[in-house]
Amino acid sequence: MRLFLVLFLSCSFGFTAFSQSPKSNRTTMYMTYGKTGANLREFNQMLSGKGLSPMRNSYSNLSFGYLTRFNDFIIGLELFQNSGPKSIFDGYQIDYHTTRFYVNVGFAFTEEGNFQLIHYMSVGTGFLNFQMLKENPAENLGEFFENPEHGFILRDGNLHKGTLNMTGFLTEIGFQMSYDFPIPGRGEAIELLARFGYSFSPFEDSWKLNGIRFNSAQSGAFLRLGAGLTIPDHNFFYKDAAIGAHLLYGFHFTKPDRFNAILQEKGLTPFKGRPNNIGLKVLGESKGFLYGIDFYNLGLSGEADESKSHTLNSLRVYGNVGLKFFERRNLELGGTGGLGYGNIRYSLISNEKPDFPRLFEEPIHDAFLRKGGLMAKPEVFVAYGIPLSPNHSSKIMFGINGGYEIPLANYKLLDLPMSDYISNPYFQVSVGIKH
C-alpha cells in the first residue's frame, strides 16, 4: 500500500510541466457501478466434487474516483468496493468481497470537448475477504463470548487491521467514454461515462488462502456505467471552480474502554492504543461553495489469546458541503458539515485453520459482529497550496483538518452500545492536488 501512495505523490509533483502548458485542462470526480465476470474455479471445482452448485460467475463493482487531464495526459485515483454473489449451504451464507485502491494513468484520444475517449491503465493494491458464516444465536456479548464461533473468515491484505495492510499487485487496462451536459451558470458540468476493460491479478499465488486460489475475485472483464461532476477546459476561467483529491492521515481521540472491559472479563486481551485512519478526501469548490466526499478506515488489532487474533474496525463515508471563509494568496480557511455512513466491526479469528476441503467440512472457527448507521461531523480546515502553473490553476495542497464525529445511531454490538467509541474528536493532515 505504501508503494502506491508514494507513486501517486511522485506523479503529482511531476506535473509542473504539464500544468504550465496552455493547451487543455480538465478535472472530474465520479462514481461508477458495474459487473465483472469471474469464475472462482478452484473453489467451484471443490463444490462440484461434493455435488453442490457452483457460485455465480460475476461480482459487482462500486467505485469512486478522481481524474485530471493535463493536455492529453491523464492521472487519477480510484477506490473500489466489490461484492461477490451470495450462496446458502446448510444454514451458512457463503460470500466474498474485495476492496481496491488504484492509481490511474493514461492518455486521451480526443481533443478537449464535450465528448471524451480515454485509454488508461491502473496499478494498485487490495483486500480480499472470503467467508462462510451462519447467524450466532447470542443476544448479548456475555453469551456471544461463551461460544463465539459460527463459521470461518479468510482475509488477505487485512483492511480490518488498517489501510496500510492492503497487499498484492493489481492492474487494470480499460477505456472510458464520457459526455458532458453543462450546468447553466456553473463552472461544473454533469458527466455521464462508461468504462470497459479487464482487471488483472498477475501473480498466480498472490490471493491463495488455505490451499485455494482466489485470484478471480480480483480480476475479470468488466463493464461500468457512472456519472460525475467535471470542470471542462472552457470553464477554467471560473477562478473558484476546482476539484481536489487529498490523501488523509488522521488521529482519533477515543478508546473502546467498555468493550475492552468485557474482553478482559472473558479472558481475552484488550485492544491497546487509539485508532488512526488513512483515507481519501475529494473536495470541489465553486464560488466559495464546497462539496465533496470523504472515505477513511479505522482499525485496531492484536492477539486475543494464544490461538486467536481479533480486530475492531470502523469504516466512515461522508458527503460534505460547506463554505470557504478566507483565501489569500495560497492560504485557505474553510468549514464543512458532513452526513454519511459508519459501521463498527469486530472479528475474532482463529490463527490455525485447516486447508480446503477440510475447512469447508469443518467450518466452525471464527466469529464476527457488525453494526452500521448514520454519522454526522462538523469540520474546519486550513490549507496551503504550492502553485504548479503561472495562473495558479493547479496546486499541490497541504492541509490540516479538525472536527468531531457524531453518531446518529447506537451502534450496538448485540447489547453493548458503541456510540461512545464512535463519537470522538479527530485531527487529520492531508496532501493532494487541486486543479
C-alpha positions as CSV (number, residue, x, y, z in Angstrom):
1,M,0.0,0.0,0.0
2,R,2.8,2.4,0.8
3,L,4.3,1.9,-2.6
4,F,1.1,3.2,-4.3
5,L,0.8,6.2,-2.1
6,V,4.4,7.2,-3.0
7,L,3.6,6.6,-6.7
8,F,0.6,8.9,-6.6
9,L,2.5,11.7,-4.8
10,S,5.5,11.3,-7.2
11,C,3.3,11.7,-10.2
12,S,1.6,14.7,-8.6
13,F,4.9,16.5,-8.1
14,G,5.9,15.7,-11.7
15,F,3.1,17.6,-13.3
16,T,4.6,21.0,-13.3
17,A,5.5,20.9,-17.0
18,F,2.0,19.7,-18.0
19,S,0.3,22.3,-15.9
20,Q,2.2,25.2,-17.5
21,S,1.1,24.3,-21.0
22,P,-1.8,26.4,-22.3
23,K,-3.4,23.6,-24.3
24,S,-6.2,22.0,-22.2
25,N,-7.1,21.0,-18.6
26,R,-9.9,19.1,-17.0
27,T,-10.7,17.6,-13.6
28,T,-13.5,15.2,-12.7
29,M,-15.0,13.4,-9.7
30,Y,-17.2,10.5,-10.4
31,M,-18.9,7.2,-9.3
32,T,-19.4,4.1,-11.3
33,Y,-21.3,0.8,-10.9
34,G,-20.9,-2.3,-12.9
35,K,-20.3,-6.0,-13.2
36,T,-17.1,-8.1,-13.6
37,G,-17.0,-11.7,-14.9
38,A,-15.2,-14.0,-12.5
39,N,-15.1,-17.8,-12.0
40,L,-13.7,-19.0,-8.7
41,R,-12.5,-22.0,-10.5
42,E,-10.8,-24.0,-7.7
43,F,-13.5,-23.3,-5.1
44,N,-16.2,-24.2,-7.6
45,Q,-14.4,-27.4,-8.5
46,M,-14.4,-28.4,-4.9
47,L,-18.2,-27.7,-4.7
48,S,-18.8,-29.7,-7.8
49,G,-16.9,-32.6,-6.3
50,K,-19.3,-32.6,-3.4
51,G,-22.3,-32.5,-5.7
52,L,-23.1,-28.8,-5.0
53,S,-23.9,-26.0,-7.3
54,P,-21.0,-23.6,-8.1
55,M,-21.1,-19.9,-7.2
56,R,-22.3,-17.5,-9.9
57,N,-19.5,-16.2,-12.2
58,S,-19.6,-12.4,-11.6
59,Y,-19.3,-9.8,-8.9
60,S,-20.4,-6.2,-8.7
61,N,-18.2,-3.1,-8.6
62,L,-18.9,0.2,-6.9
63,S,-16.2,2.8,-7.3
64,F,-15.4,6.4,-6.6
65,G,-12.7,8.2,-8.4
66,Y,-10.9,11.4,-9.3
67,L,-9.4,12.1,-12.7
68,T,-7.5,15.1,-14.0
69,R,-6.3,15.8,-17.5
70,F,-3.2,17.8,-18.4
71,N,-3.3,18.3,-22.2
72,D,-3.6,14.6,-23.4
73,F,-2.1,13.1,-20.2
74,I,-4.5,11.6,-17.6
75,I,-3.9,10.8,-14.0
76,G,-6.2,9.9,-11.2
77,L,-7.0,7.6,-8.3
78,E,-9.9,5.3,-7.7
79,L,-11.4,3.3,-4.7
80,F,-13.4,0.2,-5.3
81,Q,-15.8,-1.9,-3.2
82,N,-16.6,-5.2,-5.0
83,S,-19.2,-7.7,-3.7
84,G,-19.5,-11.3,-4.8
85,P,-22.7,-13.4,-5.1
86,K,-24.1,-14.9,-2.0
87,S,-24.8,-18.7,-1.7
88,I,-26.6,-20.6,1.0
89,F,-25.4,-24.0,2.2
90,D,-26.7,-25.9,5.2
91,G,-27.6,-22.7,7.0
92,Y,-24.3,-20.9,6.2
93,Q,-24.0,-17.9,3.9
94,I,-21.0,-18.0,1.6
95,D,-19.8,-14.8,0.0
96,Y,-16.8,-12.7,-0.7
97,H,-15.9,-9.0,-1.1
98,T,-12.8,-7.1,-2.1
99,T,-11.5,-3.6,-1.8
100,R,-9.0,-2.0,-4.3
101,F,-7.1,1.2,-4.4
102,Y,-5.8,2.2,-7.9
103,V,-3.6,4.9,-9.3
104,N,-4.7,5.5,-12.9
105,V,-2.6,6.9,-15.8
106,G,-3.5,7.2,-19.4
107,F,-4.0,9.4,-22.4
108,A,-6.9,11.0,-24.3
109,F,-7.7,10.0,-27.9
110,T,-9.9,13.1,-28.4
111,E,-9.4,16.8,-28.2
112,E,-10.8,18.5,-25.2
113,G,-14.5,18.9,-25.6
114,N,-17.9,17.5,-24.5
115,F,-17.0,14.0,-25.8
116,Q,-14.0,12.3,-24.2
117,L,-12.4,9.0,-25.2
118,I,-9.6,7.9,-22.8
119,H,-7.4,4.8,-22.7
120,Y,-6.0,4.2,-19.2
121,M,-4.0,1.7,-17.1
122,S,-4.3,1.2,-13.4
123,V,-1.9,-0.2,-10.8
124,G,-2.9,-0.8,-7.2
125,T,-3.3,-2.9,-4.2
126,G,-6.2,-4.6,-2.5
127,F,-8.0,-6.6,0.2
128,L,-9.9,-9.9,0.0
129,N,-12.5,-11.3,2.4
130,F,-14.0,-14.7,1.8
131,Q,-16.4,-16.1,4.5
132,M,-18.8,-18.8,5.3
133,L,-20.9,-17.8,8.3
134,K,-24.2,-18.5,9.9
135,E,-26.2,-16.5,12.4
136,N,-24.9,-16.6,16.0
137,P,-27.9,-17.0,18.3
138,A,-26.4,-15.0,21.2
139,E,-28.4,-12.0,22.4
140,N,-25.7,-10.3,24.4
141,L,-21.9,-10.2,24.5
142,G,-21.7,-12.5,27.5
143,E,-23.5,-15.3,25.6
144,F,-21.5,-14.5,22.4
145,F,-18.1,-14.9,24.0
146,E,-19.2,-18.2,25.7
147,N,-19.5,-19.8,22.2
148,P,-18.4,-17.2,19.6
149,E,-17.5,-19.4,16.6
150,H,-20.1,-19.5,13.8
151,G,-18.1,-20.1,10.6
152,F,-14.9,-19.1,9.1
153,I,-13.4,-15.9,7.6
154,L,-10.3,-15.8,5.3
155,R,-8.6,-12.5,4.7
156,D,-5.6,-11.3,2.7
157,G,-4.4,-7.7,2.8
158,N,-6.5,-7.4,6.0
159,L,-8.1,-3.9,5.8
160,H,-9.7,-4.5,9.2
161,K,-6.3,-4.1,10.8
162,G,-5.7,-0.8,9.0
163,T,-5.5,0.6,5.5
164,L,-1.7,0.1,5.2
165,N,-2.3,-3.7,5.5
166,M,-3.7,-3.8,2.0
167,T,-1.5,-6.0,-0.2
168,G,-0.9,-7.6,-3.6
169,F,-0.2,-6.1,-7.0
170,L,-3.3,-5.4,-9.1
171,T,-3.6,-3.9,-12.6
172,E,-6.4,-2.8,-14.9
173,I,-6.5,-1.8,-18.6
174,G,-9.6,-0.1,-19.9
175,F,-11.3,2.6,-22.0
176,Q,-13.5,5.4,-20.9
177,M,-16.1,7.2,-22.9
178,S,-17.9,10.2,-21.5
179,Y,-20.1,13.1,-22.5
180,D,-20.7,16.5,-20.7
181,F,-24.0,18.2,-20.0
182,P,-23.4,21.8,-18.9
183,I,-25.0,23.2,-15.8
184,P,-26.2,26.8,-16.5
185,G,-24.3,29.4,-14.6
186,R,-21.9,26.9,-13.0
187,G,-18.2,26.1,-13.7
188,E,-19.0,22.4,-13.4
189,A,-20.8,20.1,-15.9
190,I,-22.5,16.8,-15.3
191,E,-20.5,14.0,-17.0
192,L,-22.0,10.6,-17.9
193,L,-19.5,7.9,-18.5
194,A,-19.0,4.3,-19.5
195,R,-15.9,2.1,-18.8
196,F,-14.9,-1.3,-20.1
197,G,-11.8,-3.4,-20.0
198,Y,-10.1,-6.1,-18.0
199,S,-8.8,-6.3,-14.4
200,F,-5.7,-8.4,-13.7
201,S,-4.2,-10.1,-10.7
202,P,-0.9,-11.0,-12.4
203,F,0.8,-13.1,-9.8
204,E,-0.7,-16.6,-9.6
205,D,-0.5,-17.3,-5.9
206,S,-0.9,-13.8,-4.6
207,W,-4.5,-14.5,-3.4
208,K,-4.1,-18.1,-2.3
209,L,-5.9,-18.8,1.0
210,N,-5.9,-22.2,2.8
211,G,-5.0,-24.1,-0.3
212,I,-7.3,-22.5,-2.9
213,R,-6.5,-19.6,-5.3
214,F,-9.0,-16.7,-5.3
215,N,-7.3,-14.7,-8.0
216,S,-10.5,-14.4,-10.0
217,A,-12.1,-12.4,-7.2
218,Q,-9.6,-9.6,-8.2
219,S,-9.8,-9.9,-12.0
220,G,-12.0,-10.3,-15.0
221,A,-13.7,-8.4,-17.9
222,F,-15.8,-5.5,-16.7
223,L,-18.4,-3.0,-17.8
224,R,-19.2,0.0,-15.6
225,L,-21.6,3.0,-16.0
226,G,-21.4,6.1,-14.0
227,A,-21.8,9.8,-13.5
228,G,-19.9,12.7,-12.0
229,L,-19.0,16.4,-11.9
230,T,-16.4,17.7,-14.2
231,I,-14.8,21.1,-14.8
232,P,-14.0,21.2,-18.5
233,D,-11.3,23.3,-20.1
234,H,-13.6,26.1,-21.3
235,N,-14.8,26.7,-17.8
236,F,-11.4,27.2,-16.2
237,F,-11.9,31.0,-16.3
238,Y,-14.1,30.4,-13.2
239,K,-11.4,31.3,-10.6
240,D,-13.2,29.5,-7.8
241,A,-14.1,26.3,-9.7
242,A,-11.7,23.5,-8.8
243,I,-11.8,19.9,-7.6
244,G,-9.0,18.4,-5.5
245,A,-8.0,14.9,-4.3
246,H,-6.3,14.6,-1.0
247,L,-4.8,11.6,0.9
248,L,-5.5,11.8,4.6
249,Y,-3.8,10.5,7.7
250,G,-5.7,11.1,11.0
251,F,-5.8,10.6,14.7
252,H,-9.0,9.8,16.6
253,F,-9.1,10.6,20.3
254,T,-11.1,7.7,21.5
255,K,-10.7,4.2,23.1
256,P,-13.1,1.2,23.3
257,D,-12.9,1.2,27.1
258,R,-16.3,-0.6,27.7
259,F,-15.6,-3.2,25.1
260,N,-12.1,-3.8,26.4
261,A,-13.6,-4.4,29.9
262,I,-15.8,-7.2,28.5
263,L,-12.9,-8.7,26.7
264,Q,-10.9,-8.8,29.9
265,E,-13.8,-10.4,31.8
266,K,-13.9,-13.2,29.1
267,G,-10.1,-13.8,29.4
268,L,-9.2,-12.1,26.1
269,T,-6.5,-9.4,25.6
270,P,-8.0,-5.9,25.3
271,F,-7.1,-3.5,22.4
272,K,-4.3,-1.1,23.0
273,G,-3.9,2.5,21.9
274,R,-6.2,4.7,19.8
275,P,-7.3,4.2,16.2
276,N,-5.6,6.1,13.4
277,N,-7.0,6.4,9.9
278,I,-5.8,6.7,6.3
279,G,-8.3,7.8,3.8
280,L,-9.2,9.8,0.7
281,K,-10.9,13.2,0.5
282,V,-12.2,14.7,-2.7
283,L,-13.2,18.3,-2.3
284,G,-14.7,20.6,-5.0
285,E,-15.4,24.3,-4.8
286,S,-17.3,26.8,-6.9
287,K,-17.6,30.5,-6.0
288,G,-16.8,29.7,-2.3
289,F,-19.2,26.8,-2.0
290,L,-17.5,23.5,-1.0
291,Y,-18.7,19.9,-1.7
292,G,-17.1,16.5,-1.7
293,I,-16.8,13.0,-0.2
294,D,-14.5,11.5,2.5
295,F,-13.6,7.9,2.9
296,Y,-11.5,6.6,5.8
297,N,-10.9,3.4,7.7
298,L,-10.0,3.0,11.4
299,G,-8.5,-0.2,12.7
300,L,-7.3,-1.7,16.0
301,S,-5.9,-5.2,16.1
302,G,-4.0,-7.6,18.3
303,E,-3.7,-11.1,19.7
304,A,-6.9,-12.2,21.6
305,D,-5.2,-15.2,23.2
306,E,-2.7,-17.9,22.3
307,S,-4.7,-19.2,19.4
308,K,-6.8,-16.3,18.2
309,S,-6.4,-12.7,17.0
310,H,-9.0,-10.0,16.8
311,T,-9.7,-6.7,15.2
312,L,-12.1,-3.7,15.9
313,N,-12.7,-1.8,12.7
314,S,-14.8,1.1,11.5
315,L,-15.4,2.5,8.0
316,R,-16.6,6.1,7.5
317,V,-18.1,7.6,4.3
318,Y,-19.3,11.2,4.4
319,G,-20.9,13.6,1.9
320,N,-19.7,17.1,2.7
321,V,-20.9,20.6,1.9
322,G,-19.5,23.9,3.3
323,L,-18.0,27.3,2.7
324,K,-14.6,28.8,2.2
325,F,-14.3,31.5,4.8
326,F,-10.9,33.0,3.8
327,E,-8.5,32.9,0.9
328,R,-5.4,35.0,0.5
329,R,-2.6,34.2,-1.9
330,N,-2.1,30.4,-1.4
331,L,-3.7,30.1,2.1
332,E,-7.2,28.9,2.6
333,L,-9.6,28.5,5.6
334,G,-13.0,26.8,5.4
335,G,-15.5,24.6,7.1
336,T,-17.8,21.8,6.1
337,G,-20.6,19.7,7.5
338,G,-20.8,16.0,6.7
339,L,-23.5,13.4,6.7
340,G,-22.8,9.8,6.0
341,Y,-22.5,6.2,7.0
342,G,-20.3,4.5,9.6
343,N,-20.0,1.0,10.9
344,I,-18.3,-1.0,13.7
345,R,-17.0,-4.5,13.0
346,Y,-15.5,-6.9,15.5
347,S,-13.7,-10.1,14.3
348,L,-12.4,-13.0,16.4
349,I,-10.2,-15.1,14.1
350,S,-8.5,-18.5,14.7
351,N,-4.9,-18.4,13.8
352,E,-4.9,-22.1,12.9
353,K,-7.5,-23.2,10.4
354,P,-7.2,-26.3,8.1
355,D,-6.9,-26.1,4.3
356,F,-9.8,-26.8,1.9
357,P,-11.7,-29.1,1.6
358,R,-11.5,-29.9,5.3
359,L,-12.2,-26.3,6.2
360,F,-15.4,-26.4,4.2
361,E,-16.4,-29.6,6.0
362,E,-15.4,-28.3,9.5
363,P,-16.2,-24.5,9.2
364,I,-16.6,-23.6,12.9
365,H,-13.6,-21.4,13.7
366,D,-14.2,-17.7,13.7
367,A,-16.7,-15.0,14.9
368,F,-17.9,-11.7,13.5
369,L,-20.1,-8.9,14.8
370,R,-21.2,-5.8,12.8
371,K,-23.4,-2.8,13.1
372,G,-23.9,0.3,11.0
373,G,-25.7,3.6,11.0
374,L,-25.7,7.3,10.1
375,M,-22.9,9.7,11.1
376,A,-22.5,13.4,11.1
377,K,-19.5,15.7,11.5
378,P,-18.6,19.4,11.5
379,E,-15.1,20.1,10.3
380,V,-12.8,23.1,9.8
381,F,-9.6,23.1,7.7
382,V,-6.5,25.2,6.9
383,A,-4.7,24.5,3.6
384,Y,-1.7,25.9,1.8
385,G,-1.2,25.5,-1.9
386,I,2.0,25.4,-3.9
387,P,1.2,26.6,-7.5
388,L,2.2,24.3,-10.3
389,S,1.4,26.8,-13.1
390,P,1.8,30.6,-13.6
391,N,-2.0,31.1,-13.5
392,H,-2.3,29.1,-10.2
393,S,-4.9,26.8,-11.8
394,S,-3.1,23.7,-10.4
395,K,-1.7,23.4,-6.9
396,I,-0.1,20.8,-4.6
397,M,-2.2,21.2,-1.4
398,F,-1.1,20.6,2.2
399,G,-3.9,20.7,4.8
400,I,-4.8,20.3,8.4
401,N,-8.4,19.3,9.3
402,G,-10.1,19.0,12.6
403,G,-13.6,18.0,13.6
404,Y,-15.9,16.0,15.7
405,E,-17.8,12.8,14.7
406,I,-21.4,12.4,15.9
407,P,-23.1,9.0,15.7
408,L,-26.8,9.2,14.8
409,A,-27.4,5.6,16.0
410,N,-26.5,3.4,19.0
411,Y,-24.1,1.2,17.0
412,K,-24.9,-1.8,19.3
413,L,-22.7,-4.9,19.2
414,L,-25.5,-7.1,20.5
415,D,-26.4,-5.5,23.8
416,L,-23.4,-3.0,24.1
417,P,-23.8,0.4,22.5
418,M,-20.6,1.5,20.9
419,S,-21.7,5.1,20.2
420,D,-19.3,6.4,22.9
421,Y,-16.4,4.9,21.0
422,I,-17.7,6.2,17.6
423,S,-18.2,9.7,19.0
424,N,-14.9,11.4,19.0
425,P,-12.8,14.5,18.1
426,Y,-10.2,13.9,15.3
427,F,-7.3,15.6,13.7
428,Q,-6.1,14.9,10.1
429,V,-3.2,16.0,7.9
430,S,-3.5,15.8,4.1
431,V,-1.6,16.2,0.9
432,G,-3.1,16.3,-2.6
433,I,-3.7,18.0,-5.9
434,K,-6.2,20.8,-6.6
435,H,-6.9,21.5,-10.3
